[in-house]
Amino acid sequence: MTVLGETVGLLSATLETSGNNGGGTIRVGGDYKGEGPLPTAAVTVVDEASTLVADALASGEGGRIIVWSDETTRSYGNISARGGINGGDGGFVETSSHGFLETHVVPDVSAPNGQDGLWLIDPASIELVDFIEGTNNIAISEGVFSPDDPTVTSTLDLNLINNALETSNVQIETDASDITAETDGSIVLVDDFTFTTGEGNTLFINAV
């Protein structure tokens, strides 16, 4: 299932490609890291009332869900790519942008009887911040479908990462192709971070 356009908005939407023997693929705003022949969206928004599901219902691996934009991604909905209850690994979820990313919800790539899957987070540059300590996420000043100022660095809640690691592997990265006059491809740990993981899960951090 693929949803494309210059501006893509999922508002109270439900997209599902679950299957008894494995989850399918959902692509919103483009493909993996914006690569390949699919057209890419400038702005992609998945609101809090939307659900993207690519679960393996009985057995098999969870599916593959991509939420991508060239300028701004806001991913607030529920995303699930679970492995099958009778066996199978968790799936793959990417919430990324060539520019700015904002997300508040941990996707479910768990596997009741297999290895947990992977959540990939890949904006242009990002700061890892403890929001509970008083640092607030960026305010949306021009509307949810407006691109953010290209000088704005994405922020991600450290507590969100810790919650995700209980049931998934997490990969936070930037890419050389994201470097512009406004962004340097950095990943900055702003606050102290003591992380815990579920059995066998891993946190990958890779900056250009």
C-alpha positions in Angstrom: 0.0 0.0 0.0 1.5 3.3 -1.1 0.3 6.9 -0.4 2.1 9.6 -2.4 1.8 13.3 -3.2 3.5 16.7 -2.8 1.8 17.0 0.6 0.6 13.9 2.3 -1.7 14.0 5.3 -3.2 11.0 7.0 -6.1 12.3 9.2 -8.1 9.7 11.2 -6.9 7.2 8.6 -6.4 3.4 8.9 -3.9 1.7 6.6 -3.5 -2.1 7.1 -1.5 -4.7 5.2 -1.5 -7.5 7.9 -1.5 -11.1 6.9 -1.7 -14.5 8.6 1.8 -15.5 7.4 3.5 -12.1 7.5 2.9 -8.4 7.3 2.9 -6.4 4.1 4.4 -3.0 3.1 3.0 0.5 3.7 4.8 3.5 2.2 3.7 7.0 3.1 5.4 9.9 1.3 8.1 7.8 -0.3 10.2 4.7 0.1 13.1 3.7 2.3 15.2 6.9 3.1 13.5 8.5 0.1 15.4 6.3 -2.3 14.2 4.4 -5.3 11.9 5.4 -8.1 8.8 6.4 -6.0 8.0 10.2 -5.9 8.6 11.7 -2.5 6.5 14.1 -0.5 7.7 17.5 0.6 5.6 17.3 3.8 4.2 14.2 5.4 1.8 14.2 8.4 0.3 11.2 10.2 -2.0 12.5 12.9 -2.7 11.1 16.3 -6.0 9.5 15.2 -4.3 7.5 12.4 -3.2 3.9 12.5 -0.7 2.0 10.2 -0.6 -1.7 10.7 1.5 -4.4 8.9 1.3 -7.2 11.5 1.9 -10.9 11.0 -1.3 -12.3 12.6 -0.4 -15.9 13.1 3.2 -16.6 12.1 5.9 -14.9 10.0 7.7 -11.6 10.2 6.1 -8.2 10.8 5.9 -6.0 7.7 7.6 -2.9 6.6 6.3 0.7 7.2 7.9 3.8 5.8 6.9 7.4 6.7 9.1 9.8 4.7 9.4 13.4 3.5 11.9 15.6 1.8 11.3 18.6 4.1 9.1 17.8 7.1 7.7 14.7 8.7 5.3 14.8 11.6 4.5 11.2 12.7 2.0 11.1 15.6 -0.1 8.0 14.8 0.0 4.4 16.0 2.3 2.2 13.9 2.6 -1.6 14.2 4.6 -4.2 12.4 4.5 -7.1 14.9 5.8 -10.6 14.4 3.4 -13.5 14.5 2.1 -14.9 17.8 3.1 -18.4 16.8 6.6 -17.4 15.6 8.4 -14.8 13.5 10.5 -11.7 14.0 9.3 -8.1 14.4 9.1 -5.9 11.3 10.7 -2.6 10.2 9.5 0.9 10.7 11.1 4.1 9.4 10.0 7.6 10.5 12.4 9.9 8.7 12.9 13.0 6.6 15.6 14.6 4.5 14.9 17.6 6.7 12.9 17.9 9.9 11.3 15.1 11.9 8.9 15.2 14.8 7.5 12.1 16.4 6.0 11.2 19.9 4.9 7.6 19.6 6.9 4.4 19.8 6.0 2.0 16.9 5.4 -1.6 17.8 7.8 -3.9 16.1 7.8 -6.5 18.8 7.7 -10.3 18.4 6.0 -12.5 21.0 8.0 -15.6 19.8 10.9 -14.1 17.8 13.4 -11.3 17.7 12.1 -7.7 18.0 12.3 -5.6 14.9 13.9 -2.2 14.1 12.8 1.4 14.3 14.9 3.7 12.1 14.9 7.5 12.8 16.8 9.4 10.1 16.4 13.2 9.9 18.9 15.8 8.7 20.2 16.5 12.2 18.9 15.7 15.6 19.2 16.5 19.3 18.4 13.9 21.9 16.7 15.6 24.8 15.1 14.7 28.1 11.7 16.5 27.7 10.7 15.6 31.3 13.4 17.8 32.5 11.7 20.8 31.0 12.9 21.0 27.4 9.8 21.2 25.2 9.5 20.0 21.7 9.3 22.5 18.9 6.2 24.5 18.6 4.4 24.4 15.2 4.0 28.1 14.3 2.8 28.0 10.7 0.5 25.0 10.6 0.9 21.3 10.7 1.3 21.0 6.9 3.9 23.8 6.6 7.5 22.9 6.1 9.7 23.9 9.1 12.5 26.4 8.9 15.4 24.5 7.4 17.7 25.8 10.2 15.6 24.0 12.9 17.2 20.8 14.3 14.9 17.9 15.0 14.5 16.8 18.7 13.8 13.4 20.1 12.7 12.5 23.6 15.3 10.3 25.4 12.4 8.7 27.3 10.8 7.7 24.0 14.0 5.9 23.0 14.1 4.1 26.3 10.5 3.0 26.0 11.2 1.8 22.4 14.2 -0.3 23.4 12.0 -2.5 25.6 10.4 -4.0 22.5 12.5 -3.0 19.5 16.0 -2.2 18.2 16.4 1.5 17.6 18.7 3.1 15.0 19.2 6.9 14.9 21.3 8.2 12.1 22.0 11.0 9.7 23.3 10.8 6.2 25.8 12.8 4.2 23.1 13.5 1.6 21.2 15.5 4.3 24.0 18.0 4.8 23.1 21.5 3.6 24.0 25.1 4.4 21.5 24.8 7.3 22.2 21.3 8.7 25.4 19.6 9.5 24.2 16.0 9.9 25.0 16.0 13.7 23.5 13.9 16.4 23.8 15.7 19.8 23.1 14.2 23.2 21.8 17.2 25.1 20.9 15.6 28.4 22.3 12.7 30.4 21.0 9.4 29.2 21.0 6.0 31.0 19.3 3.6 28.7 17.9 0.1 29.3 16.9 -2.4 26.7 14.8 -5.5 26.3 16.7 -8.8 26.1 18.9 -8.8 23.0 17.8 -5.3 21.8 20.3 -2.6 20.6 20.6 1.1 20.2 22.5 2.2 17.1 23.6 5.9 16.8 25.4 6.8 13.6 26.2 10.3 12.5 28.0 11.3 9.3 
